[in-house]
Amino acid sequence: MGVIKKTMMKIARSSLGGALASFCIRRCLSLLPIQVEAASDEFVMMRHPQPMASCHAILVPRKRVPDIETLLQSGDRWAALAAFVENQVDFKALSLCCNFGARQEVKQVHFHVLPREALAQKAGEETECHKIGERSVWLSTRGNVYMDSGNLACEEYVRKAFALGKERFPKGFSLIWR
């Protein structure tokens, strides 16, 4: 089983991998050697094939979406994502991360669901706070954009936080809801 999962990850990281991953999630999910944690008509949350923590899942849209920027352009999809996450993720124990640009190895948008401590600000990581209305975003020197998990449903806040990240880290960054 380990060889199959490693091969799947290698394929997913290839140039056609994002399209293939999306096709498999839409059409043949039950054939994949992955444990599905939760699913809706629009999203699937499953155990990560190569977990970096005891509790590591990935959340993927069923339809092909290359990156978070594309997902943010569709207000309906973002609202559906926020509702799905609200019902499936306990933010008291878990955090959410989405990579963009050079940090996104698989070219199909996906969110990592990990224990809060795995995505907490690292010791010695400097951050600067930016205000977006009454909310805050923290940009780190390590290419992380930290947001409060309670603000996931606020699409405009997430768009502005994303824009700040893209401006500061044009090659790539991680959006982290904690």
KEKE-3310 file (N, C-alpha, C; in steps of 0.2 Angstrom, whole numbers, plus 5000, padded with zeros to 4 digits):
npx = (5004:5010:5019:5010:5004:5015:5018:5006:5007:5019:5014:5004:5011:5016:5016:5003:4997:4988:4976:4973:4972:4961:4951:4951:4946:4933:4928:4932:4934:4932:4940:4953:4967:4963:4958:4942:4936:4926:4913:4905:4893:4902:4915:4928:4935:4950:4961:4978:4989:5002:5005:5010:5008:5000:4986:4981:4974:4967:4958:4948:4941:4928:4927:4938:4950:4963:4970:4970:4968:4959:4948:4944:4939:4926:4913:4902:4907:4917:4909:4903:4914:4918:4906:4907:4919:4916:4907:4915:4928:4936:4940:4946:4955:4961:4970:4970:4977:4983:4992:5001:5007:5024:5024:5014:5013:5005:4995:4981:4969:4970:4967:4976:4973:4977:4984:4983:4995:5004:5003:5005:5013:5030:5044:5054:5050:5047:5033:5022:5009:4994:4980:4963:4950:4941:4948:4963:4978:4993:5008:5022:5040:5044:5036:5023:5005:4995:4979:4964:4954:4941:4937:4936:4924:4922:4923:4928:4938:4947:4951:4957:4968:4974:4978:4987:4997:5001:5007:5017:5024:5028:5032:5027:5017:5010:4994:4987:4975:4971)
npy = (4994:5006:5009:5011:5023:5032:5032:5038:5051:5055:5055:5065:5076:5079:5087:5085:5080:5087:5088:5075:5071:5078:5072:5059:5061:5065:5055:5041:5039:5029:5019:5023:5021:5028:5034:5041:5054:5063:5069:5079:5085:5094:5094:5084:5077:5069:5056:5061:5055:5054:5057:5071:5072:5064:5066:5071:5077:5080:5092:5093:5101:5093:5097:5103:5114:5124:5132:5142:5155:5155:5148:5158:5167:5163:5166:5158:5145:5147:5150:5138:5130:5136:5133:5119:5116:5122:5113:5101:5103:5105:5119:5121:5112:5110:5116:5125:5124:5131:5131:5141:5146:5143:5135:5126:5111:5101:5104:5106:5114:5112:5109:5108:5099:5100:5097:5110:5114:5110:5120:5132:5148:5148:5147:5161:5166:5180:5191:5203:5213:5216:5226:5223:5230:5227:5216:5205:5201:5192:5193:5183:5181:5170:5167:5164:5167:5171:5169:5172:5158:5159:5168:5162:5161:5174:5180:5192:5197:5186:5186:5199:5196:5186:5194:5202:5193:5188:5200:5202:5190:5185:5173:5163:5156:5152:5150:5151:5146:5148)
npz = (5000:5004:4993:4983:4987:4987:4974:4969:4974:4968:4954:4956:4958:4945:4929:4923:4934:4943:4935:4934:4947:4951:4942:4947:4959:4957:4948:4952:4966:4975:4971:4975:4986:4998:5014:5016:5025:5026:5015:5002:4990:4984:4990:4996:5010:5015:5022:5022:5010:5013:5027:5038:5051:5065:5064:5049:5036:5020:5011:4997:4982:4972:4959:4946:4951:4949:4959:4974:4971:4960:4966:4975:4966:4963:4971:4976:4977:4986:4997:4999:5002:5014:5022:5022:5028:5041:5046:5047:5052:5068:5074:5087:5089:5077:5062:5047:5031:5015:5001:4989:4973:4971:4982:4981:4977:4971:4957:4959:4969:4986:5003:5018:5033:5049:5065:5077:5083:5074:5064:5070:5074:5071:5083:5084:5072:5064:5063:5055:5058:5049:5047:5042:5040:5054:5057:5058:5049:5049:5042:5039:5041:5035:5024:5027:5029:5041:5048:5057:5062:5063:5053:5040:5033:5029:5014:5008:5017:5016:5003:5003:5012:5005:4993:5000:5004:4991:4986:4994:4994:4980:4973:4980:4994:5010:5016:5031:5042:5059)
capx = (5000:5014:5022:5005:5003:5020:5017:5001:5010:5023:5010:5000:5015:5018:5012:4996:4994:4982:4970:4972:4970:4954:4947:4950:4942:4926:4925:4934:4937:4931:4945:4959:4968:4963:4952:4938:4934:4920:4912:4899:4893:4907:4921:4930:4941:4952:4967:4983:4993:5009:5004:5016:5006:4995:4980:4983:4969:4967:4951:4949:4935:4927:4928:4945:4951:4970:4973:4966:4966:4954:4943:4942:4935:4920:4910:4898:4912:4920:4904:4902:4920:4917:4901:4909:4924:4913:4904:4920:4934:4935:4946:4949:4961:4964:4971:4969:4983:4983:4998:5000:5013:5029:5023:5009:5016:5000:4992:4974:4969:4969:4969:4979:4970:4982:4984:4984:5002:5008:5003:5006:5018:5036:5048:5058:5047:5044:5027:5020:5001:4990:4973:4959:4944:4942:4951:4970:4982:5000:5013:5028:5046:5045:5031:5016:5000:4991:4973:4960:4950:4934:4936:4936:4918:4922:4927:4932:4944:4952:4953:4962:4973:4978:4982:4993:5002:5004:5011:5023:5028:5025:5034:5023:5016:5005:4988:4985:4969:4973)
capy = (5000:5012:5010:5014:5030:5036:5033:5043:5057:5057:5057:5071:5082:5080:5093:5083:5077:5091:5086:5068:5070:5080:5067:5053:5062:5066:5049:5035:5040:5023:5015:5025:5018:5033:5034:5047:5056:5067:5071:5082:5085:5098:5093:5078:5077:5062:5056:5062:5048:5054:5062:5073:5072:5058:5068:5075:5076:5085:5094:5094:5101:5088:5100:5105:5121:5124:5135:5146:5161:5153:5147:5164:5171:5160:5167:5152:5139:5149:5150:5131:5128:5138:5129:5112:5117:5124:5107:5096:5105:5108:5123:5121:5107:5109:5122:5124:5128:5131:5133:5145:5147:5138:5131:5122:5106:5098:5109:5106:5117:5107:5112:5103:5100:5098:5099:5117:5115:5109:5126:5138:5152:5145:5151:5165:5168:5187:5193:5209:5213:5221:5227:5223:5232:5225:5209:5206:5196:5192:5191:5181:5182:5163:5166:5162:5172:5169:5172:5168:5153:5162:5172:5158:5162:5181:5180:5198:5196:5181:5189:5204:5193:5183:5199:5204:5188:5188:5206:5201:5184:5184:5167:5158:5157:5147:5154:5147:5148:5145)
capz = (5000:5004:4986:4979:4989:4985:4967:4968:4976:4962:4949:4957:4957:4939:4926:4922:4940:4945:4931:4935:4954:4950:4938:4951:4965:4954:4945:4954:4972:4979:4969:4977:4992:5003:5018:5015:5031:5025:5008:5000:4982:4981:4993:4999:5015:5016:5025:5018:5008:5016:5033:5042:5058:5066:5061:5043:5031:5014:5008:4989:4978:4967:4952:4945:4953:4950:4964:4979:4968:4956:4970:4978:4961:4963:4978:4978:4979:4993:5003:5000:5006:5021:5026:5023:5034:5047:5048:5047:5056:5074:5075:5093:5089:5070:5058:5039:5027:5008:4998:4983:4969:4971:4988:4979:4973:4967:4954:4961:4975:4992:5010:5023:5040:5053:5072:5078:5085:5068:5060:5074:5072:5074:5087:5081:5066:5065:5059:5055:5058:5045:5048:5036:5043:5061:5057:5057:5046:5051:5037:5042:5037:5032:5019:5030:5030:5046:5049:5062:5058:5063:5047:5034:5029:5026:5008:5006:5021:5014:4997:5004:5015:4999:4990:5004:5003:4984:4985:4998:4992:4973:4971:4983:5001:5013:5020:5037:5047:5065)
cpx = (5004:5017:5016:5004:5009:5020:5012:5003:5014:5019:5006:5004:5018:5014:5005:4993:4988:4976:4968:4969:4962:4949:4946:4946:4934:4924:4927:4937:4937:4937:4952:4960:4969:4957:4948:4935:4927:4919:4905:4898:4899:4914:4922:4936:4943:4959:4973:4987:5000:5009:5010:5014:5001:4988:4981:4978:4970:4960:4952:4942:4934:4928:4935:4945:4959:4973:4968:4963:4959:4947:4940:4938:4928:4917:4906:4902:4915:4915:4903:4908:4919:4912:4904:4914:4921:4910:4909:4926:4933:4941:4949:4955:4965:4965:4970:4975:4982:4989:4997:5007:5018:5028:5018:5011:5011:4996:4984:4973:4967:4971:4971:4975:4974:4981:4986:4992:5006:5009:5003:5012:5025:5040:5053:5056:5044:5038:5026:5012:4999:4983:4969:4952:4945:4946:4959:4973:4989:5004:5020:5034:5048:5040:5025:5012:4995:4985:4969:4955:4943:4932:4936:4930:4918:4926:4931:4938:4949:4955:4959:4969:4978:4981:4988:4999:5005:5008:5018:5028:5026:5027:5030:5023:5011:5000:4987:4980:4970:4968)
cpy = (5006:5014:5014:5022:5034:5037:5038:5050:5060:5059:5064:5077:5083:5085:5091:5081:5081:5089:5079:5067:5072:5075:5061:5054:5063:5059:5042:5035:5034:5018:5017:5022:5024:5033:5041:5048:5060:5069:5075:5082:5089:5097:5086:5079:5070:5062:5057:5056:5048:5059:5064:5074:5066:5060:5073:5073:5082:5086:5096:5096:5096:5090:5102:5112:5121:5127:5139:5152:5160:5152:5153:5168:5168:5160:5161:5146:5141:5148:5142:5128:5130:5134:5122:5112:5118:5117:5101:5097:5108:5112:5124:5117:5107:5116:5120:5127:5126:5134:5136:5146:5141:5133:5125:5117:5102:5103:5108:5109:5112:5111:5106:5104:5096:5100:5106:5118:5114:5116:5132:5141:5149:5150:5155:5168:5175:5188:5200:5209:5218:5221:5227:5224:5231:5219:5210:5200:5197:5189:5189:5181:5175:5162:5163:5168:5169:5173:5168:5164:5155:5166:5169:5160:5169:5181:5186:5199:5192:5183:5195:5201:5189:5188:5202:5199:5187:5194:5205:5195:5181:5177:5161:5159:5152:5152:5149:5150:5144:5147)
cpz = (5000:4997:4982:4981:4987:4978:4965:4969:4970:4956:4950:4957:4950:4935:4924:4928:4943:4942:4933:4942:4954:4947:4943:4957:4963:4952:4948:4961:4976:4977:4972:4984:4998:5007:5018:5022:5031:5017:5007:4993:4980:4984:4996:5004:5016:5019:5020:5016:5011:5022:5036:5050:5059:5064:5055:5038:5025:5012:5001:4986:4973:4960:4952:4946:4954:4956:4968:4975:4964:4960:4973:4973:4960:4970:4980:4980:4985:4998:5004:5004:5013:5025:5027:5028:5040:5050:5050:5051:5062:5075:5082:5094:5082:5067:5051:5036:5020:5005:4991:4980:4970:4977:4986:4974:4968:4964:4954:4968:4980:4998:5014:5030:5044:5061:5073:5079:5079:5063:5064:5072:5075:5078:5083:5074:5067:5060:5060:5054:5053:5047:5042:5039:5051:5062:5056:5053:5048:5045:5040:5038:5033:5026:5021:5031:5035:5047:5054:5059:5058:5057:5040:5030:5026:5020:5006:5010:5018:5007:4998:5007:5009:4995:4993:5003:4996:4983:4988:4996:4985:4971:4974:4991:5004:5017:5025:5041:5053:5071)
residu = (MET:GLY:VAL:ILE:LYS:LYS:THR:MET:MET:LYS:ILE:ALA:ARG:SER:SER:LEU:GLY:GLY:ALA:LEU:ALA:SER:PHE:CYS:ILE:ARG:ARG:CYS:LEU:SER:LEU:LEU:PRO:ILE:GLN:VAL:GLU:ALA:ALA:SER:ASP:GLU:PHE:VAL:MET:MET:ARG:HIS:PRO:GLN:PRO:MET:ALA:SER:CYS:HIS:ALA:ILE:LEU:VAL:PRO:ARG:LYS:ARG:VAL:PRO:ASP:ILE:GLU:THR:LEU:LEU:GLN:SER:GLY:ASP:ARG:TRP:ALA:ALA:LEU:ALA:ALA:PHE:VAL:GLU:ASN:GLN:VAL:ASP:PHE:LYS:ALA:LEU:SER:LEU:CYS:CYS:ASN:PHE:GLY:ALA:ARG:GLN:GLU:VAL:LYS:GLN:VAL:HIS:PHE:HIS:VAL:LEU:PRO:ARG:GLU:ALA:LEU:ALA:GLN:LYS:ALA:GLY:GLU:GLU:THR:GLU:CYS:HIS:LYS:ILE:GLY:GLU:ARG:SER:VAL:TRP:LEU:SER:THR:ARG:GLY:ASN:VAL:TYR:MET:ASP:SER:GLY:ASN:LEU:ALA:CYS:GLU:GLU:TYR:VAL:ARG:LYS:ALA:PHE:ALA:LEU:GLY:LYS:GLU:ARG:PHE:PRO:LYS:GLY:PHE:SER:LEU:ILE:TRP:ARG)
# end
